[in-house]
Amino acid sequence: MDQVEEPHWESHAKGDAECESCNEGFPHDCMCGGLVHGEIAAIPDDGFVQLTHCDRCGEPEMS
């Protein structure tokens, strides 16, 4: 694998607090009033990264 795989945000249920495409702990409330969805993506060398995306403002979660 040469790059981080692309997230599949279109598979997440916008506005659904029980989104089945999210990984554990997601979705949760965003400061804008939307829901932050979470997805794990594979990265080179057998690693992974947690990706987040708000279904309203489109911003990633800032921790």
N, C-alpha and C positions, 0 to 999 in steps of 0.2 A: 504494500500500500504506500503510495507516494504522498498522499495528502489526507487531511481530515475529511471524513465523509460529510456530505451536505445534510443538514437537518431536514426533516419532513414536516414542517409546520402545518401544511395543508391537511394532514391527517388528524390534527388535534381539533377537538370540538370547541369552537369559539363560544365563550360565555357559559360553558358547562363545567361546574365545579367538580364533577365526577369524570372528567375526561379520561377515557380508557387508554389513550395513546401516551399519556404522561407516565414518567417513572415515579417511584415512591416519593411522597412528600410534595407532589405537584398535582394540580395547579393550586396556587394560592393568590391572595389579593395583591394587586399592584397599587402603588400610590395614586395612579391615575383613575382607578376604579375598575380597571379591567382585571383579567386573570393572567398570572405568569405561568406558562406551561414549561415543563422540563423534559429534556430528551438527552440521552447519553449517546455520544458519537465516538466511534473508534478513531484512534490516531496511530501514526506509524509506531513500530516497535511494540505492538501489543498493548498499547495504553488506551486510555479513554479520557473524555472530557465531558463535564456537565454543561449543556447548553440551555439557555433560558430565553424566553420570548413572550412579551405581553401581547395578548390578542386584541388589545385596544390601541395602545400607543406604539407597539412594535419594538419597544426598547428591551434590551436584555436586563435581567435583574442585576442590580448593583449591590454587592454585599460589603 
